[in-house]
Amino acid sequence: MRLIYTVSQLTKALKEIITSIGEVWVEGEVSNFRQPYTGHVYFTLKDEGSQIQCVIFKPLSLKMSFLPKDGMKVLVHGKLTVYEKGGYYEIRVDRVIPYGLGELQMALEALKRKLAAEGLFDAAHKKPLPKFPRKIGVVTSATGAAIRDIIRVISRRFPHVHILLHPVTVQGENAAKEIAEAIDTLNRIGDIDLLIVGRGGGSIEDLWAFNEEIVARSIFRSRIPVISAVGHEIDYTIADLVADVRAPTPSAAAEIAVPNAESLKEQINHLTARLIRTMRMRLEVEKERLEKLAAKVSPERGLDMVREMQQRVDVCYMRLTDLMRVRVEREKGRVNGLTLRLRGVSPLRAIRERWAELNELAGRLRSAASAIISLRRAELQKLAARLDALSPLAVLKRGYALCTDLKGRPVTRPDQVEVGDEVLVRFHEGGLRCLVTGKSDGGEDNV
Amino acid sequence: MEERITFEEALKRLEEIVEALESEELPLEKALEMFEEGIRMSRICSEILRKAELKVEELVKESDGTIRFVPFRPFEEEE
């Protein structure tokens, strides 16, 4: 004997050998399952010939969707190690899968790794969904709950789309092939905005088609964005991982697919109200501007501008009422409960009211301007009357005469002319040419 | 042409018009034009939303490979 180990040394040496084996998949029956207050899980995995200790540490043990029970056949995955203090080897388990699904599950894991390595799950390949899809292709069974749920949700939320169902078998041998082909077919049709691919809930075997490679590849190939809707909350299928968006159920997929018409109506009402408010404010500003201008510039020009403005508002208003009339005609005879209800919340009523206000406003604008104009006109007339009163012609009318020399210069004093000169005397109508025969500097007339 | 405008386009245009009218002082002529267009867009959106018409069709593949669309009538509960 060249070397004597202590127990600890030997255990350590064995531990190195055993941990070097690394990760293992082991199949067996569960016994002696215990979960003490620490939260860790312990059990023994055995078959006819042997047994091995297993442990699942917290917090993994708390997160697992599936925990084994005594007597269950399971497949476990974990790392081989040695519990030094106890001197026995054990598996530190990180996955537990019910027996029977074991092989499928391993194949699935392998496929997942392969597709992940190829980048099929990468976020970079995820296509954005259309905000307002017009035609939605659905790949599912024609007889299942999924299509009915989708139709129900869409008709409630946004009944303005075209749904095209491509019926397929969703479980059994041909399911995967049918699903994959349906996705390809819908991509060839050309005017489809969005695809929903899925089925209602079922056992993991029922959902298997959605874990197959051809389905994954057709989803990845799809030019149209795909929402996966496989009714299974816990595990993601491969279809879920490749899809652009994953929904937990077909109903949820429909919710994601379309917007809510009610909130859109609110948004449009809000925008329309803002539009009208802005325009009203603008017209107020224009009105003030026009009033100032009308006061500054000539009254007639101001009135012209006001008229032009009023006319434009009238034209707008008439066009709007025309548009509304066309709509009303079109809708006549289509009176059902729904349209009535919708009409109740229509923004057109508000628009009509706003237009009436707008029109009234324009009317006020016009009368304000004409008031200013008539005021100016009255002032002008008064001035003209005063001017008229001062006119020399008016004086002549009253019997006075105007005397000028032959050149038309007014003669207002005797010293402006000599005896023997000729002067002109103008009356209200006509005149005389007179010879000056004498002068006086006041008193009687002796001319 | 305007009949062909989609809901999405009409809504986007309405938003743009409201933004423009609120944020800049356009000439009155232009502002009235845009206002009119905005009212038209609002009308188009409301009209689309008013017309509730959910169309559901089913794709049928003939044996010769041609594709047909027929109205879809969901069967009674089966699953």
Interface residues (C-beta under 8 A of the other chain):
Chain A: K131 F132 R134 S141 A142 T143 G144 A145 I147 R148 I151 I154 S155 P159 H160 V161 H162 I163 L164 L165 H166 P167 T185 L186 I189 G200 A261 L264 K265 Q267 I268 L271 T272 R274 L275 T278 M279 R282 E286 M309 R312 V313 C316 R319 L320 L323 R327 E331 L338 T339 L342 R343 S346 P347 L348 I351
Chain B: T6 F7 E8 L11 L14 E15 I17 V18 L21 E22 L28 A31 L32 F35 E36 G38 I39 R40 S42 R43 C45 S46 E47 I48 L49 R50 K51 A52 E53 L54 K55 V56 E57 E58 L59 K61 I67 F69 F72 P74 F75 E77 E78 E79
